């Protein structure tokens, strides 16, 4: 991966080629969209707002031209690139200026919460909106599989209630992963070891924890759309706490020489989704308990 980072930083044309090509390949293999956004993040983090913006605009044009040649569609790849890269450019610029990864992660989470809030403010029934579309999708899939579409409705209704939060959380998780990838690339090329120190030391601010508790309290006592909105907001916060919990666990296991536990943690996170909940709880509680100060030996600072 160092080769790709070095290629991106050789010049604007190389950065454009990597971003546009990986974006087009992401239409077949979606995880490559993370690489595409990470390329924009790296250019912005290293070169500043102007070069980052010029690169993403030119890459969107290049993706559109590739789309016109390969797919016969210029507009979709170009718009897809802009939607993917503009938020990445904004958060990478914030990190470059603030030099505070915690603040930047909180900013992204706040954007996700705003998306959920706007959905419930400006749409009378978000869950109904998703129910109609999911019913059509799963009804067709169920019919092909020989299942009764009516039997799927209870499950579809449950999924529809939280689709707004799931999509917002998915957007934020993609941003977080791409930003961390771009930051890691920057450290590999220009500041070896810098990313590890920055990520493992990242901390959140207490007001975010109080906001989380407020959302939980409202979700417990309210009903209807109020409860739905709070739970959807908590799904966005969940992404942030997983990221922080991962940093906390990595710092403690690494400092104490527990490499096997560290490998086990990442293996479980890849194959056992249930492990994300305790990791998120670690990230949430770290705001008050500062687990690294308690369990990282004094002679091995993070």
VMD Tcl script that draws the C-alpha trace (Angstrom):
set ca {
  {0.00 0.00 0.00}
  {2.99 2.31 0.41}
  {3.47 2.06 -3.35}
  {-0.06 3.37 -3.96}
  {0.45 6.26 -1.54}
  {3.76 7.16 -3.19}
  {2.10 7.00 -6.60}
  {-0.66 9.37 -5.48}
  {1.86 11.90 -4.23}
  {4.00 11.83 -7.39}
  {1.71 14.37 -9.02}
  {-1.84 15.49 -9.67}
  {-2.34 13.24 -12.69}
  {-1.34 10.17 -10.72}
  {-3.69 11.11 -7.87}
  {-6.52 11.68 -10.33}
  {-5.85 8.33 -12.00}
  {-5.91 6.42 -8.70}
  {-9.06 8.15 -7.43}
  {-11.01 7.85 -10.68}
  {-9.94 4.28 -11.47}
  {-10.65 2.95 -7.98}
  {-14.03 4.74 -8.04}
  {-15.01 2.97 -11.26}
  {-13.79 -0.38 -9.92}
  {-15.85 0.26 -6.79}
  {-18.97 -0.16 -8.92}
  {-17.96 -3.84 -9.10}
  {-16.17 -4.10 -5.75}
  {-17.67 -1.50 -3.34}
  {-14.85 -1.58 -0.72}
  {-12.59 0.08 -3.29}
  {-14.57 3.28 -2.72}
  {-12.64 3.54 0.56}
  {-9.35 3.56 -1.35}
  {-10.70 6.20 -3.73}
  {-11.73 8.50 -0.88}
  {-8.46 7.83 0.96}
  {-6.57 9.12 -2.09}
  {-8.45 12.42 -1.89}
  {-7.86 12.51 1.87}
  {-4.11 12.02 1.42}
  {-3.79 14.81 -1.13}
  {-5.83 17.20 1.02}
  {-3.99 16.34 4.24}
  {-0.59 16.83 2.62}
  {-1.18 19.57 0.03}
  {-4.06 21.63 1.43}
  {-7.56 22.64 0.37}
  {-6.80 23.95 -3.11}
  {-4.90 20.92 -4.35}
  {-7.39 18.56 -2.74}
  {-10.33 20.33 -4.36}
  {-8.65 20.52 -7.76}
  {-7.82 16.82 -7.57}
  {-11.33 15.69 -6.65}
  {-12.99 17.87 -9.30}
  {-10.63 16.62 -11.99}
  {-11.08 13.04 -10.78}
  {-14.87 13.44 -10.97}
  {-14.48 14.60 -14.57}
  {-12.17 11.67 -15.32}
  {-14.61 9.22 -13.72}
  {-17.39 10.68 -15.82}
  {-15.36 10.23 -19.00}
  {-14.51 6.65 -18.03}
  {-18.18 6.06 -17.32}
  {-19.17 7.43 -20.70}
  {-16.72 5.08 -22.42}
  {-17.35 1.94 -20.37}
  {-20.96 2.35 -19.24}
  {-22.32 4.87 -21.69}
  {-23.14 7.14 -18.73}
  {-21.16 10.26 -17.86}
  {-23.38 11.71 -15.14}
  {-23.63 8.86 -12.65}
  {-19.87 8.24 -12.06}
  {-19.18 11.97 -11.91}
  {-21.95 12.62 -9.37}
  {-20.97 9.51 -7.40}
  {-17.43 10.82 -7.17}
  {-18.50 14.26 -5.98}
  {-20.84 12.80 -3.35}
  {-18.05 10.52 -2.11}
  {-15.14 12.94 -2.25}
  {-16.52 16.32 -1.18}
  {-17.30 15.22 2.41}
  {-13.92 13.47 2.51}
  {-12.19 16.66 1.37}
  {-14.00 18.66 4.08}
  {-13.11 16.36 6.98}
  {-9.51 15.90 5.77}
  {-9.16 19.69 5.60}
  {-10.52 19.97 9.15}
  {-7.99 17.41 10.39}
  {-5.16 19.17 8.56}
  {-6.04 22.49 10.20}
  {-7.03 21.29 13.68}
  {-4.47 18.47 13.98}
  {-6.95 16.87 16.38}
  {-8.28 13.49 15.30}
  {-10.80 13.39 18.14}
  {-12.41 16.67 17.11}
  {-12.55 15.53 13.50}
  {-14.24 12.24 14.38}
  {-16.76 14.15 16.49}
  {-17.40 16.53 13.60}
  {-18.20 13.60 11.28}
  {-20.50 12.08 13.89}
  {-22.27 15.40 14.31}
  {-22.85 15.51 10.55}
  {-24.42 12.06 10.74}
  {-26.70 13.16 13.58}
  {-27.77 16.19 11.54}
  {-28.68 13.90 8.62}
  {-30.92 11.84 10.91}
  {-32.45 14.97 12.43}
  {-33.23 16.49 9.04}
  {-34.80 13.24 7.86}
  {-37.26 13.31 10.76}
  {-37.88 17.05 10.55}
  {-38.64 17.24 6.84}
  {-40.27 13.87 6.16}
  {-43.57 13.01 7.86}
  {-42.82 9.27 8.05}
  {-39.24 8.12 7.31}
  {-39.97 4.54 8.37}
  {-42.97 4.43 6.02}
  {-40.78 5.75 3.21}
  {-38.29 2.93 3.74}
  {-41.01 0.33 4.28}
  {-42.47 0.92 0.82}
  {-39.10 0.53 -0.86}
  {-37.96 -2.44 1.21}
  {-41.30 -4.16 0.75}
  {-40.92 -3.88 -3.00}
  {-37.33 -5.14 -2.89}
  {-37.76 -8.02 -0.45}
  {-41.16 -8.91 -1.87}
  {-39.58 -9.53 -5.25}
  {-36.69 -11.49 -3.72}
  {-39.10 -13.50 -1.57}
  {-41.34 -14.30 -4.52}
  {-38.36 -15.62 -6.48}
  {-37.38 -17.77 -3.49}
  {-40.91 -19.12 -3.18}
  {-41.67 -17.29 0.07}
  {-44.92 -15.59 1.03}
  {-44.34 -11.80 0.78}
  {-46.85 -11.23 3.59}
  {-44.74 -13.33 5.97}
  {-41.81 -10.93 5.51}
  {-43.71 -7.77 6.45}
  {-43.04 -7.85 10.24}
  {-39.29 -8.11 9.65}
  {-39.40 -5.43 6.95}
  {-41.22 -3.05 9.32}
  {-38.50 -3.46 11.94}
  {-35.73 -2.85 9.42}
  {-37.54 0.17 7.96}
  {-37.67 1.91 11.36}
  {-33.91 2.09 11.53}
  {-32.86 2.41 7.89}
  {-32.24 6.15 8.25}
  {-29.75 5.55 11.04}
  {-28.19 2.56 9.30}
  {-27.53 4.58 6.15}
  {-26.19 7.57 8.10}
  {-23.98 5.26 10.18}
  {-22.76 3.58 6.98}
  {-21.82 6.93 5.48}
  {-19.96 7.99 8.62}
  {-18.15 4.65 8.96}
  {-16.95 4.95 5.34}
  {-15.73 8.48 6.02}
  {-13.93 7.39 9.19}
  {-12.22 4.44 7.52}
  {-11.14 6.47 4.48}
  {-9.86 9.34 6.61}
  {-7.85 6.97 8.82}
  {-6.51 5.25 5.71}
  {-5.42 8.58 4.22}
  {-3.87 9.66 7.53}
  {-1.99 6.36 7.76}
  {-0.67 6.85 4.24}
  {0.50 10.34 5.16}
  {2.34 8.97 8.19}
  {3.92 6.13 6.20}
  {5.35 8.59 3.68}
  {6.22 11.59 5.85}
  {5.93 10.73 9.55}
  {6.65 7.05 10.29}
  {4.93 5.97 13.48}
  {2.90 9.16 13.67}
  {-0.43 7.59 12.80}
  {-0.13 4.90 15.45}
  {0.62 7.43 18.17}
  {-2.19 9.73 17.02}
  {-4.86 7.04 16.69}
  {-4.06 5.16 19.89}
  {-4.13 8.39 21.92}
  {-7.38 9.76 20.47}
  {-9.99 10.80 23.06}
  {-13.49 12.23 22.96}
  {-15.00 15.11 24.91}
  {-17.52 14.71 27.79}
  {-20.39 16.68 26.13}
  {-20.68 13.92 23.54}
  {-21.21 11.33 26.28}
  {-23.91 13.47 27.88}
  {-25.61 13.80 24.50}
  {-25.51 10.02 24.14}
  {-27.10 9.54 27.56}
  {-29.79 12.08 26.67}
  {-30.65 10.19 23.49}
  {-30.82 6.92 25.43}
  {-33.10 8.49 28.05}
  {-35.50 9.91 25.46}
  {-35.53 6.60 23.58}
  {-36.48 4.78 26.79}
  {-39.38 7.04 27.78}
  {-40.69 8.25 24.42}
  {-42.60 6.39 21.76}
  {-43.41 6.64 18.08}
  {-41.17 8.72 15.87}
  {-39.35 10.30 18.82}
  {-38.07 6.90 19.87}
  {-37.20 5.99 16.29}
  {-35.27 9.21 15.80}
  {-33.28 8.73 19.02}
  {-32.38 5.12 18.19}
  {-31.34 6.12 14.67}
  {-29.10 8.81 16.16}
  {-27.57 6.28 18.53}
  {-26.66 4.09 15.56}
  {-24.52 6.95 14.25}
  {-22.86 7.44 17.64}
  {-22.22 3.70 17.78}
  {-19.78 4.00 14.86}
  {-17.74 6.61 16.71}
  {-17.59 4.61 19.92}
  {-16.47 1.49 18.05}
  {-13.58 3.48 16.56}
  {-12.54 4.83 19.97}
  {-13.00 1.47 21.67}
  {-10.75 -0.11 19.06}
  {-8.06 2.49 19.72}
  {-8.32 1.95 23.49}
  {-8.14 -1.85 23.24}
  {-5.26 -1.70 20.74}
  {-3.30 0.66 22.98}
  {-3.75 -1.50 26.09}
  {-3.08 -4.86 24.43}
  {-0.07 -3.53 22.55}
  {1.49 -1.79 25.56}
  {1.08 -4.88 27.74}
  {2.51 -7.23 25.12}
  {-0.82 -9.03 24.60}
  {-0.41 -9.45 20.86}
  {-2.52 -12.62 20.74}
  {-5.45 -10.78 22.30}
  {-5.00 -7.97 19.81}
  {-5.10 -10.34 16.84}
  {-8.11 -12.10 18.35}
  {-9.93 -8.79 18.71}
  {-9.46 -7.84 15.07}
  {-10.33 -11.35 13.95}
  {-13.57 -11.26 15.93}
  {-14.41 -7.81 14.56}
  {-14.09 -9.19 11.04}
  {-16.23 -12.28 11.54}
  {-18.38 -11.81 14.69}
  {-20.47 -8.62 14.57}
  {-21.61 -9.08 18.18}
  {-18.17 -8.03 19.42}
  {-18.79 -4.45 18.26}
  {-21.13 -3.79 21.21}
  {-18.56 -4.37 23.99}
  {-15.96 -2.48 21.95}
  {-18.38 0.47 21.65}
  {-19.05 0.34 25.41}
  {-15.30 0.57 26.02}
  {-15.13 3.61 23.73}
  {-18.08 5.27 25.45}
  {-16.88 4.64 29.01}
  {-13.34 5.80 28.16}
  {-14.62 9.39 28.14}
  {-14.94 9.21 31.93}
  {-12.75 6.29 32.97}
  {-9.71 6.84 30.71}
  {-8.85 3.15 30.41}
  {-5.43 3.81 28.90}
  {-4.33 5.79 31.95}
  {-5.40 2.86 34.13}
  {-3.99 -0.09 32.20}
  {-1.11 1.17 30.04}
  {2.16 0.88 32.03}
  {3.76 4.19 32.90}
  {7.01 3.18 31.19}
  {5.16 2.41 27.97}
  {3.13 5.54 27.15}
  {0.75 5.46 24.18}
}
mol new
graphics top color blue
foreach p $ca { graphics top sphere $p radius 0.5 }
foreach p [lrange $ca 0 end-1] q [lrange $ca 1 end] { graphics top cylinder $p $q radius 0.2 }
display resetview
